[in-house]
């Protein structure tokens, strides 16, 4: 049976098919954005919640042919909510994670890669949701500045300063982490 | 966008793309479809498998064992006749089975999903008699003194909404938003396993308490926030929690809700959960504390001898605002502890003391700190502009010149500030560059204010539509 967000009526079936067609091209990117901001453990739930929100607020989407920034904005908001409710959480470093493996190849020393990844995780984990989202949208997606502005809910002029502030916060956290050790 | 010569730029690119290098679960849309359908039918607990697994792992990391403080973490004797065994509902318990709010159509056998009954529930924790929910309700209704600890046994559930719009009004840290918590009477809850939901459906019965969980100051909050095993979804947990009313953080609530906040039942610690006694030490992933837990407890023993430790956790300045807005800046970190002095008698409740242990020198300071006589508590409400969540900067300037406070604020955030008596100008502007928004004649986004000794004021900066905002001050 095909997945359907609304069962029991042909009109709703059609609406759900339209919705699926609208979001399906972007679900993978939504998931990866969520994983970047909140980590892989919560990415599935965040993405599911974002899709449900998108479904329930589909009427507010003005440009049906350009749902991508709108969907990203919903993901960012879901991430904000999650991070607000989980201001702290133990961390795990999975040596099999792709990022760790990539850095391990560079350094030829998995322990160094794990430590570096751990340090970056720790610093990134100290950023607030807005800074995390700014970095994720900038470094992971190929969204334009206007699209990032929509996703973050800020003016275009703020995007650059937000990313700059987030990078500087990362730098400060990494330096502080180094000083603490 | 950023300096390509900056080594950090390349590091961040590699690191973040590594975080994003994950495979989409194949059933994402199908699962959403199921949740979308189910969510329309009933109010349910819905937590995905991923979060369940993560929470289970979290608990494995967080639990570090029971740590005795002082002479011992001793279960003091309860007062004769005062402590109803927690495992059974007290006479007159309002949570009779008939009070259950379980839907009539939840006819699935409860025993297939219900947790085990209350066998093994301790009758005393931390020297406090463990009260069933109904008895605790009675104690609270009779006017339990502020800040005194109660130990309450019941079924804990915490349901978070699938999606919650940002609150229209500012919510302080001890106010509920988007999360429904309940501590239900100890009758076994009637639950049903809904295969379409993919989890357990349960509604707290009438007579349940509605505690507030502030993770930053609640020992082992993760046990209450998350799900402890992957097989049972968000089924309620049989727990004993230590909690209190009259939390000093009520002052962080808006004036209109401060009375309600004073009556909030705030969780301090999980003392027992489904057969497992929980110790008071909470480890977090905050940066490594300068003081070890042993050193922190030594400081407590030195300054508060013969006390029973309720909870102890290390914290950094990131959470200062949620603990106490008047903690001095510049403190690098501290341990937060709650203790019950052994020297005082325990009735159904016991006085509880909260202290900070300054990591710089190991000194202990009782919380709440005395607020200064001159205070401005700026609760900033930013109304949404359409679907855009606004953000802004709040600045407080002396009328004669000079900024005394400036901070970024987001929707419904709280920014406490302390001001000496005097004349000030409050300014709020959107985005990161200061362009005070156009004033159509009603003082938009700027307000002059005279602060007198003893003032506790709440500032509201509200955007409505377009780019207009207004500032009002209550107090």
Boltz contact constraints between the chains, C-beta under 6 A:
constraints:
  - contact:
      token1: [A, 3]
      token2: [B, 29]
      max_distance: 6.0
  - contact:
      token1: [A, 3]
      token2: [B, 30]
      max_distance: 6.0
  - contact:
      token1: [A, 3]
      token2: [B, 33]
      max_distance: 6.0
  - contact:
      token1: [A, 4]
      token2: [B, 33]
      max_distance: 6.0
  - contact:
      token1: [A, 5]
      token2: [B, 33]
      max_distance: 6.0
  - contact:
      token1: [A, 5]
      token2: [B, 36]
      max_distance: 6.0
  - contact:
      token1: [A, 27]
      token2: [B, 28]
      max_distance: 6.0
  - contact:
      token1: [A, 28]
      token2: [B, 24]
      max_distance: 6.0
  - contact:
      token1: [A, 31]
      token2: [B, 24]
      max_distance: 6.0
  - contact:
      token1: [A, 32]
      token2: [B, 20]
      max_distance: 6.0
  - contact:
      token1: [A, 35]
      token2: [B, 20]
      max_distance: 6.0
  - contact:
      token1: [A, 35]
      token2: [B, 22]
      max_distance: 6.0
  - contact:
      token1: [A, 36]
      token2: [B, 16]
      max_distance: 6.0
  - contact:
      token1: [A, 36]
      token2: [B, 19]
      max_distance: 6.0
  - contact:
      token1: [A, 36]
      token2: [B, 20]
      max_distance: 6.0
  - contact:
      token1: [A, 40]
      token2: [B, 22]
      max_distance: 6.0
  - contact:
      token1: [A, 41]
      token2: [B, 50]
      max_distance: 6.0
  - contact:
      token1: [A, 41]
      token2: [B, 54]
      max_distance: 6.0
  - contact:
      token1: [A, 44]
      token2: [B, 25]
      max_distance: 6.0
  - contact:
      token1: [A, 44]
      token2: [B, 48]
      max_distance: 6.0
  - contact:
      token1: [A, 44]
      token2: [B, 50]
      max_distance: 6.0
  - contact:
      token1: [A, 45]
      token2: [B, 48]
      max_distance: 6.0
  - contact:
      token1: [A, 45]
      token2: [B, 50]
      max_distance: 6.0
  - contact:
      token1: [A, 45]
      token2: [B, 51]
      max_distance: 6.0
  - contact:
      token1: [A, 48]
      token2: [B, 32]
      max_distance: 6.0
  - contact:
      token1: [A, 49]
      token2: [B, 162]
      max_distance: 6.0
  - contact:
      token1: [A, 49]
      token2: [B, 163]
      max_distance: 6.0
  - contact:
      token1: [A, 51]
      token2: [B, 32]
      max_distance: 6.0
  - contact:
      token1: [A, 52]
      token2: [B, 36]
      max_distance: 6.0
  - contact:
      token1: [A, 52]
      token2: [B, 162]
      max_distance: 6.0
  - contact:
      token1: [A, 53]
      token2: [B, 163]
      max_distance: 6.0
  - contact:
      token1: [A, 55]
      token2: [B, 36]
      max_distance: 6.0
  - contact:
      token1: [A, 60]
      token2: [B, 387]
      max_distance: 6.0
  - contact:
      token1: [A, 88]
      token2: [B, 284]
      max_distance: 6.0
  - contact:
      token1: [A, 88]
      token2: [B, 285]
      max_distance: 6.0
  - contact:
      token1: [A, 90]
      token2: [B, 58]
      max_distance: 6.0
  - contact:
      token1: [A, 90]
      token2: [B, 61]
      max_distance: 6.0
  - contact:
      token1: [A, 90]
      token2: [B, 285]
      max_distance: 6.0
  - contact:
      token1: [A, 91]
      token2: [B, 285]
      max_distance: 6.0
  - contact:
      token1: [A, 98]
      token2: [B, 18]
      max_distance: 6.0
  - contact:
      token1: [A, 98]
      token2: [B, 21]
      max_distance: 6.0
  - contact:
      token1: [A, 99]
      token2: [B, 18]
      max_distance: 6.0
  - contact:
      token1: [A, 102]
      token2: [B, 18]
      max_distance: 6.0
  - contact:
      token1: [A, 120]
      token2: [B, 15]
      max_distance: 6.0
  - contact:
      token1: [A, 139]
      token2: [B, 12]
      max_distance: 6.0
  - contact:
      token1: [A, 139]
      token2: [B, 13]
      max_distance: 6.0
  - contact:
      token1: [A, 139]
      token2: [B, 16]
      max_distance: 6.0
  - contact:
      token1: [A, 140]
      token2: [B, 16]
      max_distance: 6.0
  - contact:
      token1: [A, 140]
      token2: [B, 17]
      max_distance: 6.0
  - contact:
      token1: [A, 140]
      token2: [B, 20]
      max_distance: 6.0
  - contact:
      token1: [A, 153]
      token2: [B, 388]
      max_distance: 6.0
  - contact:
      token1: [A, 153]
      token2: [B, 389]
      max_distance: 6.0
  - contact:
      token1: [A, 155]
      token2: [B, 431]
      max_distance: 6.0
  - contact:
      token1: [A, 158]
      token2: [B, 431]
      max_distance: 6.0
  - contact:
      token1: [A, 158]
      token2: [B, 432]
      max_distance: 6.0
  - contact:
      token1: [A, 161]
      token2: [B, 432]
      max_distance: 6.0
  - contact:
      token1: [A, 163]
      token2: [B, 1]
      max_distance: 6.0
  - contact:
      token1: [A, 167]
      token2: [B, 2]
      max_distance: 6.0
  - contact:
      token1: [A, 171]
      token2: [B, 8]
      max_distance: 6.0
  - contact:
      token1: [A, 180]
      token2: [B, 287]
      max_distance: 6.0
